[in-house]
Amino acid sequence: MRVLLLGGSGQLGSEIRARWSGDEIVAPPHAAFDLFEPERFADAIAAASPELVVNCAAFHNVDECEHAPERALAANAIAVDALGAICAQRDIALLTISTDYVFDGDANRPYREDDCARPISAYGVSKLAGELLALRRGGNAYVVRTCGVYGLHASRSKGTFVDRVIAQARAGEPIRVVNDVVASPTYAGHLALALRALVETRAYGLYHAANVGPVSWYDFAAKALELAGIAHPIEPISASAWKAAARRPAYSALANAKLERLGIRLPRWDEGVAAYIQDKGL
Ligand SMILES: NC(=O)c1ccc[n+]([C@@H]2O[C@H](COP(=O)([O-])OP(=O)(O)OC[C@H]3O[C@@H](n4cnc5c(N)ncnc54)[C@H](OP(=O)(O)O)[C@@H]3O)[C@@H](O)[C@H]2O)c1
């Protein structure tokens, strides 16, 4: 399959480039295909002539989005709508990535695709708008929500949450992690493989795709240290002790209900972190 991949240098995009080995992937850099320049999309898509556009690019700094909601909407919604329009016009399939942050966090079991989305941040609003705009034409579009992505190619210089926890423990530094925020942290390598299986089905629509099982960030950090063979205490703290511009859902684990009905299964969250530690040689 010939694929135009946006955000190909990021955590998920890098794993797609590495793991979709049978496909011909064109991955323009950020500067050559900027979400803030939708007027340039048509020419760039025509030049790549893809069968599938995969959008892993986003403005996803949650606190910055809170201060610049118009930029969040431009990158995460208006740009996705522009991609959707061009893809529909040219009969190209579109896969765009969304987020657990479309939910408010009031649940006590993993969110399914048919649960009501009620975002509590500008980022969440912008991603939900992008979902609706991508799906509004009813064409060949997949929207895939995922959660707590970590991968070998973290875009920020400080690395992933797992990298930081392991580095702090090895340095003998105190580690404090929230124990009242529950999610489904997802290894980008596992997600990339599930997305490839999904596009094989041509069963378009909205999906959840995350490593399986709810886990608090505290328990996730403890498992990462255990798997890395490090004995080091972690102090549990409450999210209320952590001040940030944007509100975040306290519970945002995802259930992959629709993917599983297609026979596509992601590994459990602890298998995700084990694979990451092994692949990264931590
Ligand atoms: N990370 C998470 O915890 C998480 C959780 C749920 C959902 N998601 C969603 O998953 C998707 C992939 O996330 P990720 O973790 O792989 O992100 P990432 O590692 O930060 O990568 C983002 C990619 O998008 C590119 N990009 C950023 N701004 C752009 C712009 N204005 N125009 C074009 N390209 C731009 C980046 O390029 P440069 O680095 O060159 O700027 C990079 O290649 C996103 O849709 C995100 O919203 C992420």
The ligand as an SDF file (V2000), in Angstrom:
LIG
                    3D

 48 52  0  0  0  0  0  0  0  0999 V2000
    1.4310   11.1370   23.3150 N   0  0  0  0  0  0  0  0  0  0  0  0
    0.3280   10.7710   23.9460 C   0  0  0  0  0  0  0  0  0  0  0  0
    0.3470   10.4730   25.1440 O   0  0  0  0  0  0  0  0  0  0  0  0
   -0.9750   10.6690   23.2040 C   0  0  0  0  0  0  0  0  0  0  0  0
   -2.1190   10.2160   23.8770 C   0  0  0  0  0  0  0  0  0  0  0  0
   -3.3140   10.1050   23.1820 C   0  0  0  0  0  0  0  0  0  0  0  0
   -3.3600   10.4690   21.8400 C   0  0  0  0  0  0  0  0  0  0  0  0
   -2.2430   10.9370   21.2230 N   0  0  0  0  0  0  0  0  0  0  0  0
   -2.3310   11.3180   19.8150 C   0  0  0  0  0  0  0  0  0  0  0  0
   -1.5020   10.4130   19.1020 O   0  0  0  0  0  0  0  0  0  0  0  0
   -0.9630   11.0680   17.9470 C   0  0  0  0  0  0  0  0  0  0  0  0
    0.5310   10.8150   17.8530 C   0  0  0  0  0  0  0  0  0  0  0  0
    1.1280   11.2650   19.0430 O   0  0  0  0  0  0  0  0  0  0  0  0
    2.6990   11.0450   19.3160 P   0  0  0  0  0  0  0  0  0  0  0  0
    2.8470   10.7310   20.7500 O   0  0  0  0  0  0  0  0  0  0  0  0
    3.3120   10.1510   18.2950 O   0  0  0  0  0  0  0  0  0  0  0  0
    3.2050   12.5490   19.0770 O   0  0  0  0  0  0  0  0  0  0  0  0
    4.6940   13.0890   18.9150 P   0  0  0  0  0  0  0  0  0  0  0  0
    5.7000   12.0520   19.2630 O   0  0  0  0  0  0  0  0  0  0  0  0
    4.7370   14.4050   19.6310 O   0  0  0  0  0  0  0  0  0  0  0  0
    4.8020   13.3650   17.3470 O   0  0  0  0  0  0  0  0  0  0  0  0
    4.0350   14.3730   16.7430 C   0  0  0  0  0  0  0  0  0  0  0  0
    4.4270   14.4720   15.2960 C   0  0  0  0  0  0  0  0  0  0  0  0
    3.6590   15.5250   14.6970 O   0  0  0  0  0  0  0  0  0  0  0  0
    4.5440   16.4560   14.0790 C   0  0  0  0  0  0  0  0  0  0  0  0
    3.9370   17.7730   14.1690 N   0  0  0  0  0  0  0  0  0  0  0  0
    3.7310   18.5290   15.2720 C   0  0  0  0  0  0  0  0  0  0  0  0
    3.1310   19.6820   14.9440 N   0  0  0  0  0  0  0  0  0  0  0  0
    2.9410   19.6480   13.6010 C   0  0  0  0  0  0  0  0  0  0  0  0
    2.3900   20.5460   12.6550 C   0  0  0  0  0  0  0  0  0  0  0  0
    1.9000   21.7430   13.0270 N   0  0  0  0  0  0  0  0  0  0  0  0
    2.3570   20.1830   11.3610 N   0  0  0  0  0  0  0  0  0  0  0  0
    2.8640   18.9950   10.9590 C   0  0  0  0  0  0  0  0  0  0  0  0
    3.4360   18.1100   11.8010 N   0  0  0  0  0  0  0  0  0  0  0  0
    3.4640   18.4400   13.0920 C   0  0  0  0  0  0  0  0  0  0  0  0
    5.8420   16.3300   14.8370 C   0  0  0  0  0  0  0  0  0  0  0  0
    6.9160   16.7930   14.0520 O   0  0  0  0  0  0  0  0  0  0  0  0
    8.1140   17.6410   14.7580 P   0  0  0  0  0  0  0  0  0  0  0  0
    8.5570   16.8380   15.9270 O   0  0  0  0  0  0  0  0  0  0  0  0
    9.1130   17.7790   13.6720 O   0  0  0  0  0  0  0  0  0  0  0  0
    7.4760   18.9380   15.1750 O   0  0  0  0  0  0  0  0  0  0  0  0
    5.8970   14.8190   15.0760 C   0  0  0  0  0  0  0  0  0  0  0  0
    6.3630   14.1600   13.9150 O   0  0  0  0  0  0  0  0  0  0  0  0
   -1.4230   12.5210   18.0410 C   0  0  0  0  0  0  0  0  0  0  0  0
   -2.5930   12.6880   17.2790 O   0  0  0  0  0  0  0  0  0  0  0  0
   -1.7890   12.6930   19.5070 C   0  0  0  0  0  0  0  0  0  0  0  0
   -2.7900   13.6870   19.6880 O   0  0  0  0  0  0  0  0  0  0  0  0
   -1.0580   11.0370   21.8660 C   0  0  0  0  0  0  0  0  0  0  0  0
  1  2  1  0
  2  3  2  0
  2  4  1  0
  4  5  1  0
  4 48  2  0
  5  6  2  0
  6  7  1  0
  7  8  2  0
  8  9  1  0
  8 48  1  0
  9 10  1  0
  9 46  1  0
 10 11  1  0
 11 12  1  0
 11 44  1  0
 12 13  1  0
 13 14  1  0
 14 15  2  0
 14 16  1  0
 14 17  1  0
 17 18  1  0
 18 19  2  0
 18 20  1  0
 18 21  1  0
 21 22  1  0
 22 23  1  0
 23 24  1  0
 23 42  1  0
 24 25  1  0
 25 26  1  0
 25 36  1  0
 26 27  1  0
 26 35  1  0
 27 28  2  0
 28 29  1  0
 29 30  1  0
 29 35  2  0
 30 31  1  0
 30 32  2  0
 32 33  1  0
 33 34  2  0
 34 35  1  0
 36 37  1  0
 36 42  1  0
 37 38  1  0
 38 39  2  0
 38 40  1  0
 38 41  1  0
 42 43  1  0
 44 45  1  0
 44 46  1  0
 46 47  1  0
M  CHG  2   8   1  16  -1
M  END
$$$$
